[in-house]
Amino acid sequence: MLWTFFLLLALLVTGCKSVPPRDAKALAFAVPQQWDSHRGVAEPATLGWVQAFNDAQLTALVKAGLTENFDLKSAAARVDAAREQVLIVGAGRWPQLAFTPAYQRTKSNIGGDDSEFGAFMAMFSLSWEADIWGRIKAGQQAAGSEAEAVGEDYQAAHLSLAARIAQAYFEVSEAQLQAAVAEQSVKDRGVIVDLVRGRFNKGLTRGLDLRLVLTDLANAQAQLAQARNDLQAVSRRLQTLLGRYPNSQSAELAPTEFAKNLPQPPQTLAAGLPAELLTRRPDVIAAFKRLQASDSRLESAEKALLPRVTLTGTAGTSSAALTEIIDPRAAVWNLAAGLAQPLFTGERLQADIRFNQAKTQEAFNQYQSVALNAFREVEQALAAEAWLRTQEQALREAVQQTEASRKLAVYSYRQGLIEILTLLDSYRSTLNAQSAHLAVQRQLLNNRINLYLALGGAV
């Protein structure tokens, strides 16, 4: 019988081996040697991308936001909680000792004689499960991997916050410039109104022309109001990211040295190798750590089928008199070792294994999805930069042409060579071109920041 028992244990242990280590590069799709949209020299990815913009105000705001933002503080608290959870789960591997003082009073009636007595007890209880098969250890490893994943989540939130602050910073800059363009447009429309009104008073133009320019001026004023509203909205959003009260003071949030244009993105860019993304980008690493945690949980569930070896004991003193409870002669103790082999649990243990198998498959697919999405974001940002630069150059040329055509239109209208609608169209074209040029300049900056974020580069 004893040999049969040990043979059963050997078979159980053989059927519940530890899971083999995962390979982070074992993906369901092939990773190319170079980026499809960036076939330059494969240098390490750019680190410290905030300093690459060479903007002291931007650097200061990012630093302040990373210190004061409440969402990031919440992420840091989650990291602390996850680390403590590792200790909580791992505590099961250690003996549990408790002090259990008590008083017990008993009354009995034997042969018609009543007897009553009491006893004071000062006992210590000990319980310990010998983690022979590593079930508890596997659970602790799962908690440890989960804690590492939460730590990577914090790093991802750290990078994401820096990116959002930088993008909001440039949005404030663009909004300021858009408001300045709209304000100048209102002034220009006012000059045209004075011109047409003067010509109308002299009988040189129709009343319809005056109505048209007044309507155009009102539309320009509405656009200015919208631009100022956009400015206050993005300013408050940036203040919130910085952990400050969301006031509308935008002067301290954006530089003032940009006369007409936003700055160009930094010229230097090293995207590194695609495979590096798997070990550098925090969200990809976090997904892989959660896959490892699922493996460990599955291992723990499988080992729950094995016998549990437990040791329990009590020791202390017991005496009818409280003053004698510290007398060594009143010492009592009890020690027991037990073996519990699950036989029938209503399919609970087997269902728990199947549940964890499904969760492991889910985590595996989630890791594939996160990795694939990471590659997409890098490729998309690399490709977008080239097209955005082409668009920016075209809009820069459009601004120059519309400004020249507007001046010619004013001269031609004064000479009576064109209708008022042509003049108004030239002003609207200039405003639209200037506004579109500012927007694509900010898109270039946003895209570069998205690329840094997609590459997982350090702040």
Secondary structure as GFF3:
##gff-version 3
##sequence-region A 1 459
A	DSSP	alpha_helix	2	15	.	.	.	ID=ss1
A	DSSP	alpha_helix	49	52	.	.	.	ID=ss2
A	DSSP	alpha_helix	56	68	.	.	.	ID=ss3
A	DSSP	alpha_helix	70	90	.	.	.	ID=ss4
A	DSSP	three_ten_helix	91	93	.	.	.	ID=ss5
A	DSSP	beta_strand	96	110	.	.	.	ID=ss6
A	DSSP	beta_strand	113	130	.	.	.	ID=ss7
A	DSSP	alpha_helix	135	201	.	.	.	ID=ss8
A	DSSP	alpha_helix	207	241	.	.	.	ID=ss9
A	DSSP	three_ten_helix	274	276	.	.	.	ID=ss10
A	DSSP	alpha_helix	277	280	.	.	.	ID=ss11
A	DSSP	alpha_helix	282	303	.	.	.	ID=ss12
A	DSSP	beta_strand	308	319	.	.	.	ID=ss13
A	DSSP	three_ten_helix	322	324	.	.	.	ID=ss14
A	DSSP	three_ten_helix	328	330	.	.	.	ID=ss15
A	DSSP	beta_strand	331	340	.	.	.	ID=ss16
A	DSSP	alpha_helix	348	414	.	.	.	ID=ss17
A	DSSP	alpha_helix	420	455	.	.	.	ID=ss18
###
